């Protein structure tokens, strides 16, 4: 059964994890945002009262 031969699959597994653990975090952490986000004070408007025609 050639599927149980670990020689090519183990190398693929190690290389894949090396990419995931080494290259991708550097790419993600190197990302810069175009502008810094600022904290905004929430602005709550009072809802308008409904004028019910039948009252």
C-alpha positions as CSV (number, residue, x, y, z in Angstrom):
1,X,0.0,0.0,0.0
2,X,1.9,3.1,-1.2
3,X,-0.3,5.4,0.8
4,X,1.3,4.3,4.1
5,X,4.8,5.3,2.9
6,X,5.6,8.3,5.1
7,X,8.6,9.5,3.1
8,X,7.0,12.1,0.7
9,X,4.1,13.0,3.0
10,X,6.1,13.7,6.1
11,X,8.3,16.2,4.1
12,X,5.2,17.9,2.7
13,X,3.7,18.1,6.2
14,X,6.9,19.6,7.6
15,X,7.2,22.1,4.8
16,X,3.6,23.2,5.1
17,X,3.9,23.8,8.8
18,X,7.1,25.7,8.3
19,X,5.2,28.0,5.9
20,X,2.3,28.4,8.3
21,X,4.5,29.1,11.4
22,X,7.2,31.2,9.8
23,X,6.3,33.0,6.7
24,X,2.6,33.8,7.2
25,X,2.9,35.5,10.6
26,X,5.6,37.8,9.2
27,X,3.3,38.7,6.3
28,X,0.3,39.3,8.6
29,X,2.3,41.3,11.2
30,X,3.9,43.4,8.5
31,X,0.5,44.7,7.4
32,X,0.0,48.3,8.0
33,X,-3.3,50.1,8.2
34,X,-3.8,53.2,6.0
35,X,-4.9,55.3,9.0
36,X,-5.0,54.9,12.8
37,X,-8.4,54.3,14.2
38,X,-9.7,56.8,16.7
39,X,-12.1,56.2,19.6
40,X,-15.4,57.8,18.8
41,X,-17.9,59.0,21.5
42,X,-21.2,57.4,20.8
43,X,-23.9,59.9,20.0
44,X,-27.4,58.9,21.0
45,X,-30.3,60.9,19.7
46,X,-33.5,60.8,21.5
47,X,-36.1,59.0,19.4
48,X,-39.0,61.1,18.2
49,X,-42.4,60.4,19.8
50,X,-44.9,58.9,17.4
51,X,-48.1,60.7,16.9
52,X,-50.7,58.0,16.9
53,X,-53.8,59.2,14.8
54,X,-56.3,57.2,16.9
55,X,-55.3,58.7,20.3
